[in-house]
Amino acid sequence: GLFSMSAEWCVAFFQFASAYDDTLNCTVLQAVEDAKLYFDFYLEVVSASIPNQSVDMFQERLGKSTKLAKPLLNLLHGCMSSLGLRCVALPDATFLHFGTLKEFPEAALEVVSRGLRPLLHSVVGGEAKAKANDHKSSTNIHIVNSNNAKVSREAESSPSSEVVWVEMCKNVEIRVSGHFHVVVGLTDLLISSTLPANVCLDGRSDGIVAVYCAKTTFKRESSAKSVFFCGVPFEKWLAERQLLPSDVWEDAREAEAATELWVAKLFWKPSLGDELIGFWDPAHFDKEKFLQQPRASLADLSASSSSGGGGGGDDARERDARRWELRSLL
């Protein structure tokens, strides 16, 4: 799960990225940025680095699992195959994959069951061992590192095997459906409406709450019709709320294309939890308030997170300090 790249390997990868593809009429990198081309780092790129592997063996290994055409696979193999790949097998190691919303709770549950601690805990201080009530579970609702977080399933929902993951919440009361949910980082919020299936609430340290579903398409899509948000096509989501693309995209070119939710300014700091209901129920959407609010995109939230805090962002050390604070209240 840990991949170390030499300078030589990076140069070879960038050579592949800068190669021009006649079919797409652009470079590989441009095609990826324009959502015309998709490939997986481990499936295609790392596999191309396996030593003593002919191009035919490489293509046979990938089979139908790759979306790259044969000419691009040949090019990738030509760039990477001569570099060699070495691996070290770690004894008694478990690979936990946090890559998708669906995988995150499953991996996190494994972390909780094994009592694993974050590397940063020695930086911010706190106990070396978890308390027994760090993690509470009921009817597959898992509440972790939270204080006074009340989460219930709607009365008519049947027993569900899908996970509801609640973490780092304080003074929160919500009702969820019988489906998958992730709720993190919320403070002092009560939401009277049941969260529909797969809706996730992502609270940041500056109070902004991002709302999305497991299948929201934040990466750039090839057309506006392929963009989905909160369970519906984004074109429909805007129309139901009498909004225009220019209301959520500042850049005129982005608004015209309407294909990349990553830079759409959709999220704000709610004063009341019920302000969030408008994300999934247009009848509760306040257009005037939405347009007047200072809003942020996921790109904005990510940029403030990577800036190392200090700018009202979402720093990893701040999050870890908050975990210890919440544990001390339990």
Secondary structure, 3 states (H helix, E strand, C coil): CCCCCCHHHHHHHHHHHHCEECCCCEEHHHHHHCCCCCCCHHHHHHHHCCCCCCHHHHHHHHHHHCCCCHHHHHHHHHHHCCCCCCCCCCCCCCCCCCCCCCHHHHHHHHHHHHCCCCCCHHHHCCCCCCCHHHEEEECCEEEECCEEEEEEECCCCCCCCCCEEEECCEEEEEEECCCCEEEECCEEEECCCCECCCEEEEECCCCCEEEEECCCCCCCCCCHHHCEECCEEHHHHHHHCCCCHHHHCCCHHHHHHCCCHHHCCCEECCCCHHHHHHHCCHHHCCHHHHHHCCCECHHHHHHHHHCCCCCCCCCHHHHHHHHHHHHHHC
